[in-house]
Amino acid sequence: MHQLIDSYAQAISDEKQAAVIDGSAAGTEKRYKVLFHDYQNPDALRRLAGKIKDHTLHHLEEYLPKAEAALKQNGAHVHFADSADDAKATILEILRSHEVTRLTKSKSMAAEEIHLNPYLIENGIECLESDLGEFIIQLDDDEPSHIVKPIIHKNRRDIAKTFLREGIANDYNDDPQTITHRARYHLREKYMEAQAVITGANFVSAESGRLVLVTNEGNTRFGMAPVDVHIALVGIEKIVPTDRDLGVFLNLLGRSATGQQLTVYTEFIKGPKSPTQPSGPTNMHVVFMNNGRTDVLESKCREILRCIRCGACQNVCPVYRQASGHAYRSPYGGPVGAVLSPLLFGDRFPELADLPKASSLCGACNEVCPVDIPIPDLLLRLRDKAKQEKVYSPGALPMSPFATLATSPSVWRTAMNMSKAMNHLPIHMTPLKPLQEWLNQRTLPAWKGGDFRKWLEKRQK
């Protein structure tokens, strides 16, 4: 782990760390039970999903125009945004063209990525998060710390205090059902006052132009029902070739994200409201966003764009569990963020170059990934890229001394003999300051057993 991640993990409160560990461990256990109960060979399904995504990414120049044509045929307006600024400006222009001043918004990692909410609010648009977790994040002026469970770092007592402080509750009550009812009562009124809704999209079918929205709260349905304008902000990597492919991804997404066979609400949005429908938006706008994705496609880490934002790699990651998502300083935390964030934001935020080192390379993230992304391999590629470009993380120990040790048997033997003395050397006596800082946050295991070389020499005789 990098020192910045270490420092954050060390300073995190016990209560917050317990919430993250409990929430992520429960998610991993649920995923394992349902996936291996329902499928005899879930790994084959993961590999199939990875191949479908790889095929799409390799032929994006074919499927993106196809999706655009299908969406237009369905009555939607299609826009393309090359950067975060382009995406925000496009959305603001759409809202102003429809004279929208109030809207609700469902959870969208793409919107978090470009910090859409503060931008709209600064430009006079009242923008309210309707996902319960994101709603609480907005009230607390906080940042989400998980892709699927944005308030994994909070407990019910934190939420009850927030509701009391914000006047959503007249008294303190941390009963989860009561908290949910109070949020529902508050949000229902806001849905009816809104003039537009902004969503993301989990998938877009190039074949039919259908947008697929997956939620457990139904907030996208409530958001769309009373308004005239629907805007979907979609990363270009969310396209899949056919409707049939959706069956593979939807079966994997629910099981990987929350341990459900299928999420409670799975919506297929084909276009704006038809004349026979009683309610829904009459104007639908889809904004396809690049924001560095084509650069990722051209890199050695293009596989990261397979990601379907399930959060399974976060749940299983020992580093994430100790540090929480906030330690990654990006909307994308955990193993996926350690790869994606430096690629998407590295030019603007070079300090994120340390994130690929925030991993033990245990491989658990690859084992649970529903689209079989080789995250440990990608982390190593990014580490090598940083080495080639001479981008060194602050506080990181140089590996060249270890390389000298590991390639010289005589020097290695001498070092191993000397290393036993480290068990008796006080930390403050360590001569090298970087080593001292490193040891301050780690405890060397006590020496156990005998000398391996002597043991092996006896065995060979």
C-alpha positions, 0 to 999 in steps of 0.5 A: 500500500502507498503511504497516502492510502496507509495514512488515511487508513490509519486515521480512519475512525473505528466506527467508519472502518467497521462499517466499510469492512462489514458492508463489503464482507457481506456483499462478497459472501452474498455474491459467492452464495448466489452465483455458485448456487445458480450456476454450475460454472460461473467462471465460464459466464464471466469469461463470456461476458468479458469476451462480449465486452472486448468485442464491443470495445474493439468494434466501438466505431461500428456499434456507437453509430449503430446505437445512435441510429437506433436511438434516433429512430426511437425518438431520442436526441443524441449528443456527443461530449468529448470531455467533462466540460463538453458533457456539462455544457451540453446538459446545461444547454439542454436544460435551458432549452427546456426552461428547466430549473428543478430536477431530480437525478438518479445515481450515476458514476459518470455524473460523479466523474464530471462533478455534474451536480455542483456545476448545475447548482452553480448555474441556477439548476436545483439538482436533487439526488434521488438515490437514498445513499446519494441523497444522504451524501448530498445532505452531508456535502460528502463524497460516495465511497463505493460504486454501488453503496455510496454510504457504505462508510456510514451507519444508521446513527450517522444517517439519523443525525443527518435527517434530524439536522436537515429537518427531514425528521423532527426527532432522532430515530435510527430505525432503518425502516423509519429512516427509509419512510422519512426519506420516501416522504421527503423525496415524493414531493420533490419528484412532483416538483421536478421538471426533468430527470437525469440518469445514467445507463447501465447498458445501451443496446446498439441493436434496439437503442434501449437504455437499461437502468438498474436500481433497487429503489425505483427512483428512476421510475418516480423521477421519469413519471411526472417530468417532460425531459429525460437526460441520460449521461452515458459513457461510450463503453456502456454499449453492448451489441444486441438485446440478447447480450443483456441477459448475460450482463444482467444476470451477472450484475445483480449477483456481483453487486448485491447478491441478488438474482436480479435487481428489484427494478430493471428498466428498458427505456426505448425512447420518449413517451409514446401517445398511448402511455399515460405518463413519462418524458416527451423529450429524451436526450442521450449524451454519450461521453468520452472524457478520456475513454478513447485514450484508455482504449489505445492504452495497454489497459483497455480491459478496464473499460469492460467494467460494469460498475458492480463494486465486487472488486471493492467488496473483496479487496483487503486494501479497500476494506481497511482504507474505504473509498475516500482514500482513493481521492476519486469517484472510482475507489478500490481496485477498479479505481486504482486502474481507471482513475490514473488513466482518466484523470492522470493528466489533470491529477498526477498525484493519482499516479500512486494508486496502482501501488495501493494493492497487495496484488492478491488477485481476489479482484480478478476472481470476482470480476463479472467481466473477467478484468485482469486487474492485477495485470493492469496494475503492474502495467501501470506501475511499469508505465510510471517507472518508464516515465520516472513518475515516483510516488511520494514516500514509496521505497525504491526497489532497485536495492531489492533488485540488487539483493535478489539477483546476487546470492552472496549479498542475499545470504548476508542480508538474510543473516543481518535481517534477524537483527531487525527484530531487536532493532528499535524503530527510532534507531533505523538510519534511513528515514524512508525505512523508518517511516515505513516501519512506523506503520508496520510490525515485522513478524517474529522470527520463527523456524530455522534457517531455510538454506541449512534445512535444504542443505540437510535435505539434499544430503 
